[in-house]
Amino acid sequence: MADSPLVDKTAEVDPPMPATWSDAPLLDPVAWRDFVDLWRHDAPSAACDLVREYLQDARHHLQTIHQALEQSDPRTLEFSAHTLGSSSGNLGACRMQELCRLLQDLGRRQALQAAADYVRRLDPALEQTRQAFQAELPGLDADSAQTG
């Protein structure tokens, strides 16, 4: 079979998925660079605004995830974990995305007891992610970006 001219053989290969959520980096350097570069020239403050909005939404989703676990509601756990994981992925927040992917799967399987351990890890992971964002975006002030 001949090589297809439509296949770019020089394209980067996606990095392998981490073996566990804790192996995932806080931020994916490629996704983060792409996100920041998108806003750097046209609206430098927009990146900070979007990260602040993400952190605010993440706090809301964390509350919903905690409530879903307390109320034994696997569907809400699955949905909120999916939503938070997707927005985390958009900003390159790999560890949050991976934790949410695991929680989404556990919610789908109605494995709430197993999910409890991962839910407890979400708050510290979000705080670490916030700190990583703050280190990368000097315009992201500490007061407006607090996760606690």
C-alpha positions in Angstrom: 0.0 0.0 0.0 1.4 3.4 -1.0 1.9 6.2 1.4 -1.1 8.5 1.5 -0.4 12.2 0.7 -3.1 13.1 3.3 -1.2 11.7 6.3 1.3 14.1 7.9 4.1 11.9 9.0 5.8 14.8 10.8 2.8 15.4 13.1 3.5 15.1 16.8 2.3 11.9 18.4 0.1 12.3 21.4 1.9 11.5 24.6 0.8 8.3 26.3 -1.9 8.5 28.9 -0.5 8.5 32.4 -0.6 5.2 34.3 -2.5 6.9 37.1 -4.1 10.3 37.7 -1.2 11.3 39.9 1.3 10.7 37.0 -0.5 13.3 35.0 1.3 16.7 35.0 -0.6 19.6 36.5 -0.5 21.4 33.1 0.0 20.1 29.6 2.8 22.4 28.4 1.6 22.2 24.7 -2.0 22.8 25.5 -1.2 25.6 27.9 1.2 27.3 25.4 -1.5 27.1 22.7 -4.1 28.5 25.1 -1.9 31.4 26.2 -0.6 32.1 22.6 -4.2 32.3 21.4 -4.9 35.3 23.7 -1.4 36.9 24.1 -1.5 39.3 21.2 -5.2 40.2 20.9 -6.4 40.4 24.5 -3.7 39.5 27.1 -6.1 39.9 30.0 -8.5 37.5 28.4 -6.4 34.5 29.4 -6.6 35.6 33.1 -10.3 36.2 32.8 -10.9 32.7 31.3 -8.7 31.0 34.0 -10.6 32.9 36.7 -13.9 31.8 35.2 -12.7 28.2 35.0 -11.7 28.3 38.7 -15.0 29.7 39.7 -16.9 27.1 37.6 -14.6 24.4 39.0 -15.5 25.3 42.6 -19.2 25.0 41.6 -18.6 21.6 40.0 -16.6 20.4 43.0 -19.5 21.2 45.3 -21.9 19.4 43.0 -19.6 16.4 42.9 -19.3 16.3 46.7 -23.1 16.6 47.0 -23.6 13.8 44.4 -21.4 11.5 46.4 -23.2 12.4 49.7 -26.6 11.9 48.1 -25.6 8.6 46.3 -26.3 10.2 42.9 -24.1 8.5 40.3 -25.7 10.3 37.3 -24.9 13.8 38.8 -21.4 12.6 39.7 -20.8 11.4 36.1 -22.2 14.6 34.5 -20.4 17.1 36.7 -17.1 15.1 36.4 -17.5 15.1 32.7 -18.2 18.9 32.6 -15.3 19.8 34.9 -13.0 17.4 33.0 -13.8 18.9 29.7 -13.2 22.5 30.8 -10.0 21.3 32.5 -8.8 19.8 29.3 -9.5 23.0 27.4 -7.0 24.8 29.6 -4.5 21.9 29.7 -5.1 21.0 33.3 -4.2 17.4 32.9 -4.3 16.2 36.4 -7.8 17.6 37.0 -8.9 16.2 33.6 -7.6 12.7 34.5 -9.2 12.7 37.9 -12.5 13.8 36.4 -12.3 11.1 33.7 -11.9 8.5 36.4 -14.8 9.9 38.4 -17.0 10.1 35.3 -16.3 6.4 34.6 -17.0 5.5 38.3 -20.2 7.4 38.2 -21.2 5.7 35.0 -20.6 2.3 36.7 -22.4 3.5 39.9 -19.2 2.7 41.9 -19.7 5.5 44.5 -17.6 3.8 47.2 -14.6 3.7 44.9 -15.3 7.3 43.7 -15.1 8.6 47.3 -11.3 8.3 47.3 -10.9 10.3 44.1 -13.5 13.0 45.2 -11.3 13.7 48.2 -8.4 14.3 45.9 -10.1 16.9 43.7 -9.9 19.8 46.1 -6.1 19.6 46.6 -5.6 18.9 42.8 -7.6 22.1 42.0 -5.5 24.1 44.5 -2.3 22.8 42.9 -3.7 23.6 39.5 -4.6 27.1 40.6 -1.1 27.7 41.8 0.3 26.4 38.5 -1.9 28.8 36.6 -0.9 31.7 38.9 2.8 30.9 38.3 2.2 30.9 34.6 0.0 34.0 34.4 1.5 36.9 36.4 -1.7 38.9 35.9 -3.8 36.3 37.7 -4.0 37.8 41.2 -4.2 35.5 44.2 -7.4 37.0 45.6 -9.6 36.5 42.6 -8.2 33.1 41.8 -8.6 31.4 45.3 -10.1 28.0 45.2 -10.9 27.7 48.9 
